[in-house]
Amino acid sequence: MQINPDFSLAAHNTLALAAQARAFARVESLDELRQARVWARAEGLGILPLGEGSNVVFAGDVDALVMQLASRGRQLLDSDDTTHCLRVAAGENWHAFVTWAVGQGYSGLANLALIPGTVGAAPIQNIGAYGVELEQFVEAVQVVHLDSGVEQTLSAADCGFAYRDSIFKRELTDVVVTAVDFRLPLKAPAQARYPSLAVYLEAQGITEPGGMDVYNAVVAIRGARLPDPATDPNAGSFFKNPVVAESVAKALAGQYSGMPTYPAGEGRIKIPAAWLIEQAGWKGEQRNGVGVHPGHALVLVNYGANSGARLLELARAIQLSVQERFGVALEMEPRVYGEVQGAAQGAGQ
Ligand SMILES: Cc1cc2nc3c(=O)[nH]c(=O)nc-3n(C[C@H](O)[C@H](O)[C@H](O)COP(=O)(O)OP(=O)(O)OC[C@H]3O[C@@H](n4cnc5c(N)ncnc54)[C@H](O)[C@@H]3O)c2cc1C
């Protein structure tokens, strides 16, 4: 394992933001992870775990050892009549794993196809798409505590999963995920109720979709809809969909008749952040080399500024205008690292 000092992170985040890490190490095994940890402690440096950089904003240089998880492997842990439990290494590519799993008949994961990133990062924000969330399939998460080096198995309940959230974004930020154990049903019924998915399948004349149908549909819809980071550097949805009290949603719906709403549990309503941003006039807006994608109001794009600070200025301006117009707070989805003008930025976004 090599430790690279003063390492450029531009190729290691899908927003292509310019930032230098004090040091960078690509770790492929638990042994290498331990070595990198010991090195960082000796140097007095913190550690920032990184996967494929598809959900981070580098606001500036990162004064830490950036540890990219690159471990590989899948292992069958146990099985019963209806499920298999698989341990998958943190550095495996998420979409490659889903593709393999659906091909093997573990069809439940089909809705989560084509989400960028690694298996190890998937529990951090409990990735979700097309009506399915990761937590439905997690049996346990294997972690190493960065302060003590102690290894621990966390049950799914320990992980405190919620909408785009988990304990790893709150109380337990000082761990690195080394593997995820998935409990995969052998005959999961296809989950095809999500509106755009159902419409697509119907248009294809598929009335009783199987896992592979859902997988193909999700790949086709996402491929057509979402801006590709290779041409429009972005981090996917930049804001979470806000969840508000039913009374607040009713009052807003009275004022804005076209406002879409979705039930989000007892007395709670989810409002699409994209709708709020578009109504506030931001769709397609560009300033200082960053902007809001013209086809997708939730996606902020680096149009050449290469600056996390510029991107965060735009994000804050959007948050402010949505707050002023609708009284609704937008929370950022990606996590922010690095220093802007000498001020350290934390991870708790
Ligand atoms: C075009 C596009 C579309 C997207 N669509 C979706 C979507 O539909 N649904 C969705 O939920 N997300 C979506 N995302 C967000 C992103 O794909 C996920 O959050 C993904 O899980 C991030 O994986 P990563 O390996 O790139 O993580 P990174 O961006 O490298 O890291 C993200 C966070 O996790 C931490 N982290 C990474 N690996 C580890 C580890 N092994 N142990 C501990 N902490 C770790 C990092 O420190 C950081 O805080 C999208 C992103 C893009 C660019």
The ligand as an ORCA input file, in Angstrom:
! r2SCAN-3c Opt
* xyz 0 1
  C     -25.562     10.742    -11.000
  C     -25.796     10.333     -9.567
  C     -26.983      9.701     -9.215
  C     -27.220      9.312     -7.892
  N     -28.399      8.689     -7.592
  C     -28.651      8.307     -6.316
  C     -29.892      7.653     -5.987
  O     -30.719      7.380     -6.838
  N     -30.098      7.312     -4.690
  C     -29.174      7.561     -3.711
  O     -29.432      7.210     -2.548
  N     -27.991      8.174     -3.984
  C     -27.718      8.551     -5.257
  N     -26.530      9.182     -5.554
  C     -25.569      9.441     -4.482
  C     -24.436      8.376     -4.390
  O     -24.403      7.570     -5.531
  C     -24.590      7.479     -3.156
  O     -24.648      8.249     -1.986
  C     -23.432      6.478     -3.029
  O     -23.717      5.554     -2.003
  C     -22.087      7.139     -2.751
  O     -21.080      6.162     -2.930
  P     -19.561      6.581     -3.052
  O     -18.742      5.333     -2.987
  O     -19.350      7.424     -4.239
  O     -19.382      7.416     -1.708
  P     -18.473      8.720     -1.492
  O     -19.056      9.854     -2.228
  O     -17.054      8.387     -1.732
  O     -18.695      8.951      0.067
  C     -19.941      9.391      0.543
  C     -19.889      9.468      2.067
  O     -19.704      8.154      2.608
  C     -18.486      8.067      3.336
  N     -17.899      6.765      3.007
  C     -17.645      6.270      1.778
  N     -17.185      5.002      1.883
  C     -17.152      4.719      3.208
  C     -16.770      3.573      3.964
  N     -16.348      2.452      3.383
  N     -16.856      3.628      5.317
  C     -17.289      4.751      5.939
  N     -17.681      5.859      5.273
  C     -17.607      5.834      3.931
  C     -17.628      9.234      2.877
  O     -16.734      9.634      3.898
  C     -18.703     10.275      2.591
  O     -19.111     10.865      3.788
  C     -26.256      9.573     -6.888
  C     -25.048     10.206     -7.241
  C     -24.813     10.578     -8.572
  C     -23.513     11.247     -8.928
*
